């Protein structure tokens, strides 16, 4: 960590999670060595540290597949460059379906991956059981597996990218809070921090949970809102193979991941609980939310039927933490309308680890070249209407 912030720099990246680190790294990779990244507390302290670290590149659109797919190329590149492992376990990802409608969706996804990847294979119930021997295959119609996917350590991943930033001349400052974004005649001129002012022509808002607040400092709407995200981790057991693929059961709102001899069961409930950002402590860092097990219970009950061992093992950890979501489930990315030099990349909708490298590269290219590298209109922040940034709308949404 560098101790003294500079008075002037080419670009300031706000936020030390995986996306902020990725943007800073790819700017440095494009030759912008005068890059400063500011983190209000410590790297990964917001939501990155408690991510499940899933590396899933299978997407239904070419744009999303390009952004996510870059991660598989990026991992060996950053490990070779920095000598630091990201903890990637290439065990594959598997989707399961217990009704024809869900299996039809999986088949369509399989068909489009023939065009833009990754490699996928359709499975019947017996083949699913072969890949995931802990499963009760009763009622399964079919599924799909992507062998090249898996999971990584979110903290190790981010720290490797941060090492790459420093190695290419970028500077990272922890414990520096941005208190204002300075502008003049429709153009960014700098940022004010708790340690002084930095003059700059470019500000990149990657502040995650706090990105909407940073946007307000610059009078820029960034519609995103945190929701509670739940997972549990069982006690360790020799019955849990260490090569289990990540398993997604979207009909029952669940995903499963082997975690050092335990099973991690995560949930994405249809009706999530919003988190008022104002209710979070000002120094919120590496912290959890209290959560309600009743919210998680329907997912857990269905999961126990599908993977009976879950009900036999004790619960080592029950976790609830905030994750940032956007109204249309697409990240807020790109150049702010009406403010020259202000860019953003925030609201990853809980897929920041697997898409962080792609988002970072795409936005860095956008900043350096002055235009999006390919069609990113579905993620461009200019797609939003002003009412979508109201607290009432976002909380209800």
N, C-alpha and C positions, 0 to 999 in steps of 0.2 A: 504494500500500500504506500502511495506517495502521500506525504504529509501536508505540503503547502500547495494550495490551489493556485493556478496561474491567473494573471489579470486578463489575459487574452488568449483565445484559441480559435481554431478554424470551425470546430463543431463541438457542441455539448450534447451528450447522450444522457438522458435522465432515466435512471433505473438500472439496478444491478442484478436483475434476474436473467434467465437464459436468453430472452429476446433482446434485452439491452446489450448484453455481452456479444450476442451474435451480430447485431447492427454495428457495434463498435469494431468488432473483428473484421467484418467484411469491408467497412470503410478503410481500415488500415490496409487490408489486402488490395484494395483498389488504389493505394498509394497515398491516402490521407493519413499521414503519420501524426499530424497535429490534432489528435482526437482525445477528448476528455470525457470520461464517464463518471457521473456522480451517483452515489448510492447513499440514501439517507441513514442507513444503519450498516448492515453487512450484506455482502453478496448472497443471493438466494433467499433472503430473510422473509420475503413477502409470501408468495405462493409456490415458488420454484422448489423450495426445500421439501415440501410435503407432497410433491407430485408422485404419481405412481411410476412415472418414467416410461410409459408405453411407447414403443417405436412402431407405429402403424402407418404404412405408406399407401395402403389400398384406399382409393378414393373414387367417387362416382363422376368427377369432372376432371378434365385434363389439367386445368389450372391448379386445383388442389393436389392432384397427383404429382405434378411437377414440383410444387413447393414441399410436399411431404417426402417425395422420393429422393430429393437432394440429400436428405439426412443420411441415407445409407452410403452415399459417396463421401459425405462430410466426415463421418465418424473415423474411418481409417486415415483420412487426410489430417485431421486435427491431432489424432493420437501420434502419428508419425512426426508431425511438426513440433509438438510440445513434449513428447515422451511421456504423456500422462494418459492413463486409461480412462475411458468414460464408463466402464463397467457394463459394456454391451453384452447381453446374453441373447444370441441369435437362435431362440428356441421356436420361433414361428408364432403366428397369430391364427386363431381359429374362431369361426363364427358358427353358431348352432341355431337351428330352427325347429320349433315344435308344431308348426302349422304351415300349410301350403303357401299362405300369403307371404310369410317371412322368408320361406325358402325361395319363392319367386324373386324377391328382392335380392337375395344372395346370388341367385343365378345371373341376374342382370349385372350385378357388380362383377361377377366372374367374367362375364362377356366383355365388359368394357376394359377390364385389366388386360385382355388380349391385345388391346390397342396401345395402351400407355403403361402397362405394368402396375404392380410387380407380378411375378409368376404366382398363379393361384391354382388350386385343385378342388373340385367339388368332392364331397364325401357323403357316403351313406352312414347310417347309424353305427354299423359295425366298425367302419373305418374311423369314425369319431372316437369310439371307445378304444381303439388301438392307439390313437394319438393321446388320449386322455383317459387312462385306465381307472381313474377315480370316479368317473361319471356313471350315473344311472341313465342308460340310453332309452329308457321307457318313454315312448311318445315322440321321440325325435324323428323328424322327417328327413333331415339331411343337414349339410353344413358345407364349410369351405375352409381351406387352410392356405396361408401365405407363408411359405417356409423362410423367406428372407427377413421377416420381421422379428420382433421380440421386445426386450425392455432394457433400459439402461439406468444407471444411478443418476438422478437429476442433479445432485450436488457435484459429483465428479464430472459430469458432462459440462456443467456451467464453469467449474473451476478450470477445466482444460481450455475452454474458449477464452476465459479471462487471461490465462497464461499466454495464449496466442496473441491477445490484444497487447499485452506488455512486451512480448517478444518482437512485435512489429512496430514498437515505438509509441503505442497508445498509453495513456495515463488513466489509472483508476483511483478514485478517491472515495473512501468509505466514511460514513459519519458526516456527510455533507448534505444538508437539506435545502432544496430549492424553495425559496419563499416568494419569488416573483419572476415572471418572464417579461423582459424589457423590450419594448417595441417603439418604433418611430416611423410615422408616415407609411403604415402598412407593411413594415419590415422588421424582422427580429434584429435586435441590437445586442442582446446579452441576457444573462440571468443574475438574479440576486440570490445569495445563499446565506446561510447562518455563519459562513466564514468569509463573506465578502462578495464582491461583484466580479463576474467574468464577462468580458466583451466577446461576442461571437456573431457570426453571420448565419449560423445554423443551430437550431435546437431540435432534437429528436426525442419525443415523449414516449418512453417505454416504461412508464411508471406503474403498469399493472393496475392494482386496486386503486391507486391514487392518480391514474392518468386523467380521469374526468376532472379532478380538482386542478391538476396542472393545466389542463385545457382552459379552465375558467380564468386562470391567471392571464392567459393570452386572448381571452374572449373567443375561444374556439370550442364548439360543441363536439364532445366525444362520448356518444351514448354507450355506456357500459355500466353494469351493476353487479356487485358480488352476490353470490348465492352460497348457501351451505353445501359442502361436498363431503360425503361420508365414505369411510371404508373401515374395515376391521381386519385384524391380523390374528391368526390362530396361534396356539402354542406350536412349537416345533415338533415334528414327527418324522420318524424314519419311513413312514408310509407315504410321504409326499416326495415323489421323484423330482430331481433337480432339473429335469429337462422338459417339464410340462410346458406346452405352448400357452401363451396368453389366450384366454377363452372369453369370447364376447357372447352374451345371451341377451340380445337387445329386447326381446319380447318381455323379459323379466327384469329389464333395466339394470343388468349386472355385468361386471367383468371380473375375471379371476386371474391371479398371477401368483406363481410360485415365488416365495420370498424367503430365501435362506433357510429352507426346510419347513417353512410355514406356508399357509395359503392366505393371500390377501384377497379379500372380497370387496369390490368397490361398487358404488351405486350411482346411477343417474336417474333419479325419480322424475316421473312426468310432471309432478307439481312440487318443484323445489322451494325451499324457504329463502326468501331474500334477506340480505344482511344490510342494514343501514350503515353506510361507511362512517357516518358521524358517531355511531355507537362504538367504533373501534378505538382503543387507546391511541393517543398521539404517537407513542413509542412502540406500536404494534410491530413485533419482530420475532420470528420463530415461535409464534404463539398459535394456540388452538382456540376453537370456539367450544362452548359447553355442549351444544348439540342435544338432540332428543332421540333416544333409541327407538321410540315409537315411529319416528319418521323412517328409520332404517329397517324396521322389523319386517314389513312386507317383502322387501328384497331378500332379507336373510332367510325368511321362511321358505320362499321359493327356491333359494340356493341350496338349502339343506336337502330338499327333495332331489335336486339335480346332482349334487355332490354330497352324499350322505356323511362322508368323513368330517365335513364341516360341523355337523351336529355332535360328533364324538369328541372333537378336540376342544380344549378350553380356549377362551378368547384372551389373547395376550394384550391386544390393543384395540380400543375403539376410538376412531378419530373423526373429528369434524373440523373443517377449516374452510375459509372463504376462497372461492374461485370467481374470476371475472367473466361475465357473459354479456353478449350483445343482443339486441332485439331480434336479429335475423340469424344468429349463430355464425356470423362471419366476423373476422377480426376487423378492427378499425385501423386502417392503414393508409399511408400516403401523405400528400401535401395538403396542408390546411387551406381551405378556400379563403381568399382575402388577406392572407398573411404570408408574405414572402419569407422563406427560410425556416418555417415551422413545419415539421413532419412528425408523424406518429406511427406507432405499431403497438397496439394494446388491445386487450380483450380477446385472448386466444381461445376462450371457450373450452378450457381444460385440455387442450392438445398442444400446449406450448413447447414441450420437450421435443416431440416428433416433428413439429413444424418450425421451431425456432430457427434452425440453420437456414431453411428456405426463406422464411420471412426476412431474416437479417440480410441475406444476400440480395433478395429482390429490392428491399428498401434502400440498401446501400447503392445498388445500381441506379435506382430511381433518383437518388440525391446527386450522385456524381454526374450522371448523364442528362439529368433534367427531364427525364421521361420514364414511364414505367417500362420494364424490360419485356413484358408481354401483357396480355389482357388481364388486368387486376381490377376491372370495374366493379366486380361483385364484392370487393373488399375496400374499395376506395371510400374514404370517409365522406366524400362529397355526395354519396348516395343517400345520406340521412336528411330527414326533415327536422326543423327546430324542436317540434313537440316531442320528438323521440328522445330528447335529452332531459326532459323533465323528470323529476324524481317520482312523481305519481305514475307516469307511464312506465318507467323502467322497473319500478318495484312490482307493479301489477303484471307486467310482461314476463 
